[in-house]
Amino acid sequence: MSAHGQAPLVLVVEDEPAQREVLSYNLQAEGFRTNAAADGDEALTLVSEEMPDVIVLDWMLPSVSGIEICRRLKARAETKGVPIIMLSARSEEVDRVRGLETGADDYVVKPYSLSELLARVRTQLRRVRPSAMGQVLEFEDIMLDAETHRVHRGGELLRLGPTEFRLLATFMEKPGRVWSREQLLDRVWGRDIYVDTRTVDVHVGRLRKVLGKTGGDDPIRTVRGSGYALG
């Protein structure tokens, strides 16, 4: 596990084994975690098991097309925010438009350069998980620098433990979003680690305490029956 919580997860959906291998290998070499699916049904199963941060999706798939998978994922509330990069040998304008109209966030024409595709994955990740990409996040008078691992509030440096840091980064990436304890466990601790949901409450309590040291208001809301939100 990296200092910023788990490395971002990229789901590769590609029916050609060689292409799937090359993509997965190169993404892993860049520090990403990967899951790979050979068809649409397998992709939907993997998404339900662990939510990816970005999906690289081939248009031409056996049985269910990439376009249809994209449409289904974008129609569901829990997956509509996951960026989808569509891969296609179809370079015609009409196909590109159709891919984007279905909800794809980006469209890459085959044959593509790996470095270009990796750059596009990083671009989408910066949008959805800026702290994992080492960016500076700001919310009101709180500033979190993911690169140097420092948090300031009202200009004052705060000392946060690694778990509180990841928790705050998760909240600051999506101010206003209500996170359930289970979602926070997945994002901050990782799916493969068994931790009691009450642990989340303990760490949120610690985070609140440190944030309150500067005398500012408590920015974290407890949402009864749901979880927590920032702001």
MOMOWO-V157320 format. One record per pair of residues at least 24 apart in sequence whose C-alpha atoms are under 10 Angstrom apart, sorted by the first residue. I is the first residue (numbers start at 1). J is the second residue. Records with the same first field share a line. If there is no record, write none. Layout:
I: J  J
This chain:
1: 188  189  190
2: 31  132
3: 132  146  147  149  162  163  165  166
4: 131  132  133  134  146  147  149  162  163  165  166  167  169  170  187  188
5: 131  132  162  163  165  166  167  169  170  186  187  188  189  190
6: 32  33  132  166  186  187  188  189  190  191
7: 31  32  33  34  53  132  133  187  190
8: 32  33  34  52  53  54  122  125  129  132  133  187
9: 33  34  35  50  51  52  53  54  55  125
10: 34  35  36  51  52  53  54  55  56  84  121  125
11: 35  36  37  43  46  47  50  51  52  53  54  55  56  57  84
12: 36  37  38  43  52  54  55  56  57  58  85
13: 37  38  39  40  42  43  44  55  56  57  58  59  61  66  86  87
14: 38  39  40  43  56  57  58  59  60  61  62  66  87
15: 39  40  57  58  59  60  61  62
16: 58  61
20: 58
22: 114
23: 56  114  117  118
26: 114  115  118
27: 114  117  118  121
30: 118  122
38: 62
39: 63  64  65  66  69
40: 64  65  66  67  68  69  70
41: 65  69
43: 69
44: 69  72  73
47: 73  79
48: 78  79
49: 191
50: 186  191
51: 78  79  82  186  187
52: 79  82  83
53: 79  81  82  83  84  121  124  125  128  129
54: 81  82  83  84  85  105  121  122  124  125  128  129
55: 82  83  84  85  86  104  105  121  124
56: 83  84  85  86  87  104  106  107  108  117  121
57: 84  85  86  87  88  104  107  108
58: 85  86  87  88  89  107  108  110
59: 85  86  87  88  89  90  99  107
60: 87  88  89  90
66: 99  104
67: 98  99  100  101  102  103  104
68: 99  102
69: 102
70: 99  100  102  103  104  105
71: 99  101  102  103  104
72: 102  103
73: 103  104
74: 102  103  104
75: 102  103
81: 105  128
82: 124  125  128
83: 121  124  125  127  128
84: 121  124
85: 117  120  121  124
87: 111  112  117
88: 112
127: 173
128: 173  174
129: 169  170  172  173  174
130: 169  170  172  173  174
131: 166  168  169  170  172  173
132: 166  169  170  173
136: 169
137: 169  172  173
138: 169  172  173  175
139: 171  172  173  174  175  219  230  231
140: 219  231
141: 216
142: 168  172  211  216  219
143: 169  172
144: 168  169  172
145: 169
151: 211
152: 211  214
153: 210  211  212  213  214  215  216
154: 214  215  216
155: 214
156: 213  214
157: 214
158: 210  211  212  213  214
159: 207  210  211
160: 206  207  210  211
161: 203  206  207  210
162: 188
163: 188  189  200  203  204  206  207
164: 188  200  203  204  205  206  207  208  210
165: 203  207
167: 200  203  204  207
168: 204  207  208  211  220  230
170: 229  230
171: 220  228  229  230  231
172: 229  230  231
173: 230
174: 229  230  231
175: 219  220  229  230  231
176: 220  221  228  229  230  231
177: 227  228  229  230  231
178: 221  222  223  226  227  228  229  230  231
179: 222  223  226  227  228  229  230
180: 223  225  226  227  228  229
181: 226  227  228
182: 226  227
183: 227
184: 227  228
200: 227  228
201: 227  228
204: 228
